[in-house]
Amino acid sequence: MAIPPVVVNASKNFWNWEWNQLMNGLAPSDSEGNYRRPPSQHKKAIALSKDLLSQRSIEQLPRLIIGRSCPWAHRTWLVYEIRKLHKSLVLVTAKVDHNGGRWRLDPPLLGCNSLLDLYQKCGEPPNHRATVPVIIDPGSSKLNRPLLLGNESTQLIEVLNEWPSDSSEINLEPKELGLSIKKWAELIGPLLNDGVYRCGFARSQIAYETACNKVFETLATIEEELSNKGPWLCGEKLTLADIRLFPTLIRWEMVYMPLFGCSKEPLWTFPNIWEWRKKLMNIPNISKTCDPNAWRKDYFGALFPLNPSNIVPLGPNLEKIVNANVPKWI
């Protein structure tokens, strides 16, 4: 027997109301349904000197804490690998607690089982959002407690570009390209890095379509620039501009197309972007920063309002996709 239309409509209205309540906590929006990212609570990032770090044991070295699924943390991991910071900075991976909505530290770090506990041990206020990426200095003897050295990804990738390294000749922010890197940051950040979230967290059709169109307009701009000035965004040198873009585009087929609705066009319709992504992915040690299983598990499993069934879909082989050739008719 068919369900009466009045029951169907009542159920839809109730679900829509409940969905909006859940979204208010996950992704606040304006009156038009456009996602508005909450302002970040970050500390000014600090770099430690080579002399100071050289005097420390591995237990006293600062920790770069990342989450595998977080694209903002992915930026810092990329710089960590490209500049080979392993001897002066210890990488720690936090895990998502889907039920608690927090970052979990397993095994514990400095006696803390969660990132929130660690933030508070560093003297941060209880209402401070505990986010990744973050650099924690456990050897801060003056304060007799750990010190938070920074937790905002844009600042941290700049700090890590100056961090003492065996590969100090690798500079991802050369002065002569400063204006170009800044230009890309101002374009990529709001329109693409945040733009995919504006698609996924939109509360109305017009809000979604507006965000989606801006995302693909930005991709078209990047495609044209790569065609004229590639192989990298700023020309011949890999820079922080590329680092800011890669975490978004490498998640495209795994998360942002199927879950966030960034599906207006497949990415291979932008052949220069496709080749750019392949080139960066094949830099040594970059592929190990990419964990599509963790991405799918955390996005599909944790964002309940977008995926109420909590079913995590199977996905394609990432390296096979990235290294595939663009179809000949493009």
C-alpha positions in Angstrom: 0.0 0.0 0.0 1.3 3.4 -1.0 2.2 5.9 1.7 -0.4 8.8 1.7 0.9 12.0 0.3 0.1 13.9 3.5 2.4 11.6 5.4 5.2 12.0 2.8 5.0 15.8 2.9 4.9 15.9 6.7 7.9 13.6 6.8 9.8 15.8 4.3 9.0 18.9 6.2 10.1 17.4 9.5 13.3 16.0 8.0 14.1 19.4 6.4 13.6 21.2 9.7 15.8 18.6 11.5 18.4 18.7 8.8 18.7 22.5 9.2 19.2 22.1 12.9 22.0 19.7 12.4 23.5 21.9 9.7 23.5 24.9 12.1 26.0 23.1 14.2 28.0 21.7 11.3 28.1 24.5 8.8 26.5 27.9 9.7 24.9 29.8 6.8 23.4 33.2 6.0 19.7 33.9 5.4 20.1 32.9 1.7 21.6 29.5 2.5 25.2 30.4 1.7 27.8 28.6 3.9 29.8 31.0 6.1 32.9 29.5 7.6 33.4 30.5 11.3 36.4 32.8 11.9 39.4 30.8 12.9 40.9 31.0 16.4 44.6 30.9 15.7 47.9 31.9 17.2 50.6 33.7 15.4 52.9 31.0 14.1 56.5 30.9 15.4 59.6 29.2 13.8 62.4 27.9 16.0 66.0 28.4 15.2 68.4 25.8 13.9 70.7 26.3 16.8 67.9 25.8 19.3 66.6 22.6 17.6 70.1 21.1 17.2 70.5 21.0 21.0 67.4 18.9 21.5 66.8 15.2 21.6 64.0 13.7 19.5 61.7 13.7 22.5 62.1 17.4 22.8 61.6 18.3 19.2 58.4 20.1 18.2 55.4 18.1 16.9 53.5 18.8 13.7 50.1 17.4 14.3 48.0 16.7 11.2 44.9 14.7 10.4 44.9 12.6 7.2 41.5 13.7 6.0 42.0 17.5 6.7 43.0 19.4 3.5 44.4 22.3 5.6 46.6 19.9 7.5 47.6 18.3 4.2 49.2 21.5 3.1 51.7 21.4 6.0 52.4 17.7 5.5 53.3 18.4 1.8 55.9 21.1 2.9 57.2 18.7 5.6 57.9 16.0 3.0 59.1 18.3 0.2 61.6 20.1 2.5 62.5 16.9 4.4 61.9 18.2 7.9 62.0 14.8 9.5 65.2 15.5 11.6 63.9 18.8 13.1 60.2 18.2 13.4 58.2 15.1 14.5 55.0 14.3 12.5 52.0 13.1 14.6 48.7 12.0 13.1 45.5 12.7 15.0 42.4 10.6 14.3 38.8 11.7 14.0 36.5 10.7 16.8 33.2 10.4 14.7 31.0 10.1 17.8 32.7 12.9 19.9 33.4 15.2 17.0 37.0 15.7 18.2 40.5 14.9 17.2 41.8 11.9 19.2 45.5 11.3 20.0 46.3 7.6 19.9 48.8 6.9 21.3 48.6 9.8 23.8 50.9 12.8 23.3 52.4 14.5 26.3 49.9 12.7 28.5 46.9 13.9 26.4 44.3 11.6 24.7 42.7 14.3 22.7 43.8 17.4 20.8 41.5 19.5 23.0 43.3 18.3 26.1 46.6 19.1 24.5 45.5 22.6 23.6 44.5 23.2 27.2 47.7 21.8 28.5 49.4 24.5 26.3 47.4 27.1 28.2 44.8 27.7 25.6 41.3 28.7 26.9 38.6 26.0 27.2 36.4 27.5 24.5 39.3 27.5 21.9 38.5 25.1 19.0 41.2 22.4 18.9 42.1 22.2 15.2 44.7 20.7 12.9 47.3 21.5 11.7 49.1 22.6 14.8 52.8 22.7 15.9 53.4 22.0 19.6 56.7 22.6 21.3 57.1 20.1 24.2 60.5 21.5 25.2 59.4 25.0 26.4 61.3 25.0 29.7 60.6 28.6 30.5 56.9 28.1 30.8 57.2 24.6 32.4 54.5 23.4 29.9 54.2 22.7 26.2 53.8 25.7 23.9 51.5 26.1 20.9 53.7 27.5 18.0 50.9 28.0 15.5 47.6 26.4 14.3 46.7 28.3 11.1 47.7 26.5 7.9 48.5 29.5 5.8 50.9 30.8 8.4 52.3 27.3 9.1 53.3 26.5 5.5 55.2 29.8 5.4 56.9 29.0 8.8 57.7 25.4 7.6 59.2 26.9 4.4 61.8 28.6 6.7 62.1 25.7 9.2 65.6 24.3 9.7 66.1 21.5 7.2 68.8 19.3 5.5 67.2 20.6 2.3 67.4 24.3 3.1 68.0 25.0 -0.6 64.3 24.1 -1.3 62.4 27.4 -1.1 58.7 27.3 -1.9 58.3 31.1 -1.5 61.1 32.8 -3.5 61.0 36.6 -3.2 60.7 37.2 -6.9 57.5 35.2 -7.0 56.0 36.8 -3.9 53.3 38.8 -5.7 52.3 35.9 -7.9 52.0 33.5 -4.9 49.9 36.1 -3.0 47.6 36.5 -6.1 47.0 32.8 -6.2 46.3 32.6 -2.5 43.7 35.3 -2.8 42.0 33.5 -5.6 42.3 29.8 -4.6 41.5 30.3 -0.9 38.0 31.6 -1.0 36.8 30.4 -4.4 38.2 26.9 -4.5 39.6 25.7 -1.1 36.5 27.1 0.6 34.4 27.0 -2.5 34.0 23.3 -2.5 32.6 23.5 1.1 30.2 26.3 -0.1 28.9 23.7 -2.6 28.6 20.9 -0.1 27.2 22.9 2.8 24.8 25.1 0.7 21.3 25.2 2.2 19.4 26.3 -1.0 19.6 25.5 -4.7 20.6 29.0 -5.6 23.4 29.0 -3.0 24.7 25.7 -4.3 24.6 26.8 -8.0 26.3 30.1 -7.2 29.1 28.4 -5.3 29.5 25.6 -7.9 29.7 28.1 -10.8 32.4 30.1 -9.0 34.3 26.9 -8.4 34.4 26.0 -12.1 35.1 29.5 -13.2 38.1 29.4 -10.9 39.2 26.1 -12.4 38.9 27.6 -15.9 41.1 30.5 -14.8 43.7 28.1 -13.4 43.6 26.1 -16.6 44.2 29.1 -18.8 47.1 30.3 -16.6 48.8 26.8 -16.7 48.4 26.7 -20.4 50.2 30.1 -20.8 52.7 30.0 -18.0 53.0 26.4 -16.6 54.1 23.8 -15.6 53.4 25.2 -12.1 51.1 28.0 -11.1 53.9 30.6 -10.9 55.8 29.3 -13.9 58.9 27.1 -13.7 59.1 26.7 -9.9 57.0 24.7 -7.5 55.7 27.2 -4.9 53.3 27.5 -1.9 50.6 28.4 -4.5 50.7 24.8 -5.8 50.8 23.5 -2.2 47.6 25.4 -1.4 45.8 24.0 -4.4 46.8 20.3 -4.4 44.9 19.1 -1.3 41.6 20.3 -2.8 42.2 18.8 -6.3 43.5 15.5 -5.2 40.3 14.9 -3.2 38.1 15.8 -6.2 36.9 12.4 -7.4 37.1 10.8 -3.9 35.0 13.4 -1.9 34.1 16.7 -3.5 32.4 15.3 -6.6 30.3 12.6 -5.0 29.6 14.2 -1.6 29.8 18.0 -2.1 28.2 18.1 -5.6 31.2 19.5 -7.4 30.1 17.6 -10.5 29.4 20.2 -13.1 32.3 18.9 -15.2 34.9 16.1 -14.6 38.3 17.3 -13.8 39.8 15.7 -16.9 38.0 18.4 -19.0 40.8 20.7 -17.7 43.8 18.9 -19.3 46.5 21.3 -18.0 45.2 21.0 -14.4 45.1 17.2 -14.9 48.8 17.1 -15.9 49.7 19.6 -13.1 48.1 17.3 -10.5 49.9 14.2 -12.0 53.2 16.0 -11.9 52.9 17.0 -8.3 51.5 13.7 -7.2 54.6 12.0 -8.6 57.1 14.0 -6.6 58.8 11.6 -4.2 56.9 11.0 -0.9 53.9 13.0 -2.0 51.7 10.0 -2.7 52.1 8.8 0.9 50.4 12.0 2.1 47.3 11.0 0.2 45.0 8.5 1.9 41.7 8.1 0.0 40.4 5.5 2.4 40.8 7.9 5.3 39.2 10.7 3.3 36.1 8.7 2.4 35.8 7.3 6.0 36.0 10.7 7.6 34.0 12.7 5.2 31.2 10.2 4.5 31.3 8.9 8.1 31.5 12.1 10.0 29.4 14.5 8.0 26.1 13.0 9.1 23.8 15.7 7.7 25.3 15.1 4.2 25.2 11.3 4.5 22.6 10.2 7.0 23.1 6.5 6.1 26.7 6.6 7.2 27.5 4.2 4.4 31.0 4.9 3.1 31.1 4.3 -0.6 33.9 2.4 -2.3 36.0 4.6 -4.4 38.4 4.3 -7.4 42.1 3.7 -7.2 43.6 7.2 -6.7 46.9 6.7 -8.3 45.2 5.0 -11.3 43.0 8.0 -11.7 45.8 10.6 -11.3 48.1 8.9 -13.7 45.5 8.2 -16.4 45.8 10.0 -19.7 43.3 12.7 -20.6 40.8 11.3 -23.2 42.0 12.0 -26.7 38.9 14.0 -27.7 39.7 16.8 -25.2 
